[in-house]
Amino acid sequence: MWSGPRNLSTAMMRSFENRADCHVWDEPFFAPWLVATGNDHPGRAETLAAHENDPAVVAKACLLPPPSGQKLYFQKHMPHHMADGFPMDWTDQCRHFFLIRNPESVIASYAKGRAEFDMDDIGFWPQIRLYESLTQAGHDIPIVECNEILAQPEAILTALCAALGIAFDPAMLAWPAGPRETDGAWAPWWYKSVENSTGFTPPRADRPIIPARYHDMVRDCMPAYEALFDRRLKPVT
């Protein structure tokens, strides 16, 4: 799964992890990206200490069998973590799907966790560039949208599983609350809400409140989001 931050991505990881046949891996390229960019994120020191820092080592591990012997290996990746020079050939052997969310919701949520950030931190344009690169390489990539998952989780997840060539499992609709050993070291800064969750809840009806200084960022991200939104997967009715 390729997702930007604050995109329901950890809830989707919970959903797949609740399948008996699936192991999950949380943002394996985050630590290498921190090293490559020098970016100062919440939990940087903890992340670098707890996770592999070498992108080449991570890339090779992405192709290994699930470490706990399950049939499926769900990996939560973020396109903007793939810094220049990071190996990408491993993606040839993977099945991909993209998770997207309206920039208004992403930026409003992200602003609650960091006082200052820029376009590079939220990844909309890297996401569509990666989508185009992977599709040009021959991958058929389903796209699912966050609010549509929240509004009709069983229908969207059933359609997603069908597109990925795996069976839908009702266990994906609910999970126990709490942290996971599979959560990244950055979880204390970002996962409080998902740790309290037990499943997908209906989307909020009100529009998010966005700090004025990020209004231009919303506008600049919107074309990338809309281009992927137009290609999103829709449930069969």
C-alpha positions as MATLAB code, in Angstrom:
seq = 'MWSGPRNLSTAMMRSFENRADCHVWDEPFFAPWLVATGNDHPGRAETLAAHENDPAVVAKACLLPPPSGQKLYFQKHMPHHMADGFPMDWTDQCRHFFLIRNPESVIASYAKGRAEFDMDDIGFWPQIRLYESLTQAGHDIPIVECNEILAQPEAILTALCAALGIAFDPAMLAWPAGPRETDGAWAPWWYKSVENSTGFTPPRADRPIIPARYHDMVRDCMPAYEALFDRRLKPVT';
ca = [
       0.000    0.000    0.000;
       1.273    3.431   -0.994;
      -0.199    6.251    1.053;
       0.586    9.732    2.245;
       0.585   10.539    5.968;
      -2.704   11.051    7.822;
      -4.473    8.964    5.162;
      -6.147    6.283    7.274;
      -3.032    4.268    6.482;
      -2.506    2.825    9.966;
      -6.169    1.839   10.195;
      -5.734    0.020    6.887;
      -2.677   -1.685    8.333;
      -4.791   -2.738   11.330;
      -7.447   -4.036    8.951;
      -5.024   -6.278    7.067;
      -3.184   -7.325   10.223;
      -6.435   -8.614   11.675;
      -6.502  -11.264    8.950;
      -5.054  -14.561   10.203;
      -3.190  -14.970    6.917;
      -1.421  -11.585    6.842;
       1.705  -10.068    8.386;
       2.283   -6.287    8.238;
       5.320   -3.997    8.052;
       5.024   -0.340    9.023;
       6.813    2.233    6.793;
      10.119    0.401    6.379;
      11.734    3.226    4.401;
      10.985    5.917    6.988;
      14.289    5.565    8.846;
      16.385    5.502    5.637;
      14.492    8.580    4.431;
      15.249   10.411    7.678;
      18.927    9.623    7.224;
      18.959   10.626    3.543;
      17.123   13.915    4.054;
      18.250   14.902    7.540;
      14.643   15.835    8.287;
      13.745   16.398   11.910;
      10.482   14.549   12.591;
       8.837   13.723   15.912;
      10.491   10.543   17.188;
      13.480   10.829   14.840;
      16.053    9.506   17.316;
      13.805    6.644   18.408;
      13.059    5.715   14.790;
      16.707    5.654   13.742;
      17.622    3.556   16.779;
      14.831    1.011   16.327;
      14.710    0.516   12.542;
      17.029   -0.388    9.675;
      18.644    2.750    8.221;
      20.051    1.324    4.970;
      17.571    1.541    2.047;
      19.294   -1.289    0.160;
      18.830   -3.642    3.117;
      15.186   -2.604    3.441;
      14.559   -3.100   -0.280;
      15.874   -6.672   -0.158;
      13.762   -7.402    2.927;
      10.634   -6.197    1.117;
      10.859   -9.306   -1.072;
      11.328  -11.813    1.738;
       8.446  -14.086    2.819;
       6.311  -12.869    5.727;
       8.442  -13.461    8.841;
       5.660  -15.178   10.759;
       4.801  -17.640    7.995;
       1.556  -16.072    6.813;
       0.458  -16.179    3.177;
       0.158  -12.395    2.691;
       2.672   -9.646    3.451;
       1.115   -6.176    3.762;
       3.671   -3.386    3.607;
       2.696    0.187    4.374;
       4.838    2.513    2.261;
       4.842    6.249    1.596;
       5.919    7.518   -1.831;
       7.791   10.520   -0.459;
       9.988    8.177    1.599;
      11.554    6.894   -1.626;
      14.397    9.392   -1.799;
      16.533    9.798   -4.923;
      18.824    6.823   -5.306;
      16.766    4.425   -3.188;
      16.338    0.992   -4.847;
      13.028    0.619   -6.683;
      13.548   -2.617   -8.609;
      11.950   -4.592   -5.755;
       8.593   -3.039   -6.672;
       8.530   -5.094   -9.882;
       7.680   -8.202   -7.858;
       4.953   -6.673   -5.680;
       1.228   -6.109   -6.014;
       0.396   -2.471   -5.313;
      -2.574   -0.390   -4.278;
      -2.834    3.300   -3.477;
      -4.681    4.994   -0.627;
      -5.659    8.639   -1.102;
      -7.349   11.347    0.968;
      -8.523   14.885    0.283;
      -5.714   17.402    0.970;
      -8.000   19.441    3.231;
      -8.349   16.500    5.613;
      -4.689   15.470    5.355;
      -3.302   18.923    6.054;
      -5.746   19.687    8.859;
      -4.787   16.408   10.546;
      -1.052   16.757    9.943;
      -1.040   20.282   11.379;
      -2.184   18.845   14.719;
       1.011   16.808   14.984;
       3.598   19.258   13.631;
       3.666   23.034   13.861;
       5.654   23.458   10.635;
       5.790   21.304    7.522;
       5.909   21.636    3.740;
       4.743   19.907    0.563;
       7.518   17.324    0.783;
       6.151   16.055    4.089;
       2.687   15.116    2.826;
       3.595   13.475   -0.443;
       0.774   14.220   -2.894;
       2.951   14.833   -5.940;
       5.381   11.976   -5.183;
       2.315    9.739   -4.950;
       1.006   10.498   -8.416;
       4.502   10.373   -9.917;
       4.979    6.916   -8.427;
       1.563    5.829   -9.667;
       2.443    6.904  -13.184;
       5.831    5.194  -13.004;
       4.388    1.906  -11.781;
       1.529    1.881  -14.271;
       3.940    2.632  -17.121;
       5.917   -0.409  -15.955;
       2.797   -2.523  -16.437;
       1.225   -2.606  -12.978;
      -2.555   -2.464  -12.693;
      -3.020   -0.474   -9.480;
      -6.332   -0.082   -7.642;
      -6.868    3.203   -5.812;
      -9.115    3.555   -2.766;
     -10.221    6.785   -1.114;
     -10.324    7.260    2.656;
     -13.794    8.734    3.098;
     -15.299    6.106    0.831;
     -13.705    3.369    2.944;
     -15.157    4.959    6.083;
     -18.587    5.316    4.477;
     -18.812    1.749    3.163;
     -15.871   -0.297    4.447;
     -17.133   -3.752    3.518;
     -17.996   -2.763   -0.057;
     -14.714   -0.951   -0.705;
     -12.531   -3.574    0.972;
     -14.329   -6.352   -0.901;
     -13.679   -4.563   -4.182;
     -10.056   -3.902   -3.206;
      -9.413   -7.520   -2.288;
     -10.949   -8.656   -5.574;
      -8.715   -6.248   -7.481;
      -5.669   -7.590   -5.622;
      -6.639  -11.188   -6.293;
      -7.197  -12.163   -2.665;
     -10.334  -13.170   -0.787;
     -12.104  -10.598    1.359;
     -12.045  -11.509    5.047;
     -14.743  -10.043    7.370;
     -12.029   -9.853   10.045;
     -10.759   -6.774    8.190;
     -13.731   -4.732    9.410;
     -12.845   -4.654   13.128;
      -9.802   -5.112   15.349;
      -8.887   -4.922   19.060;
      -7.913   -1.520   20.436;
      -4.376   -0.853   21.582;
      -0.818   -0.607   20.257;
       0.928   -3.325   18.246;
       4.446   -4.709   18.248;
       4.381   -4.100   14.502;
       3.835   -0.326   14.946;
       6.800    1.875   14.071;
       8.807    3.633   16.780;
       7.028    6.878   15.824;
       3.679    5.508   17.032;
       3.612    7.515   20.308;
       3.570   10.735   18.296;
       1.042    9.744   15.624;
      -1.027    6.651   16.498;
      -3.031    7.687   19.545;
      -6.304    7.839   17.617;
      -5.862    4.511   15.848;
      -4.801    2.853   19.095;
      -8.214    3.783   20.489;
     -10.039    2.517   17.409;
     -11.730   -0.846   16.950;
     -12.829   -0.453   13.339;
     -13.767    2.015   10.629;
     -16.089    4.802   11.771;
     -18.331    6.959    9.521;
     -16.613    9.966    7.927;
     -17.080   13.379    9.476;
     -19.718   15.517    7.827;
     -18.097   18.873    8.634;
     -15.186   20.314    6.658;
     -11.843   20.302    8.464;
     -10.406   23.515    9.855;
      -7.157   24.373    8.098;
      -4.694   26.977    9.423;
      -4.613   29.940    7.056;
      -0.908   29.526    6.301;
      -1.664   26.142    4.679;
      -4.474   27.271    2.359;
      -2.076   27.602   -0.585;
      -0.702   24.131    0.120;
      -4.191   22.659   -0.098;
      -4.688   24.349   -3.458;
      -1.326   23.131   -4.776;
      -1.951   19.520   -3.704;
      -5.492   19.289   -5.035;
      -4.664   18.555   -8.727;
      -2.556   15.518   -7.728;
      -5.312   14.199   -5.480;
      -8.037   14.790   -8.079;
      -6.073   12.987  -10.792;
      -5.913    9.852   -8.636;
      -9.459   10.290   -7.331;
     -10.797   10.138  -10.871;
      -9.191    6.696  -11.262;
     -10.316    5.285   -7.905;
     -11.827    1.867   -7.435;
     -15.602    1.796   -7.000;
     -17.587   -1.093   -5.542;
     -19.764   -3.093   -7.907;
     -23.411   -2.152   -7.350;
];
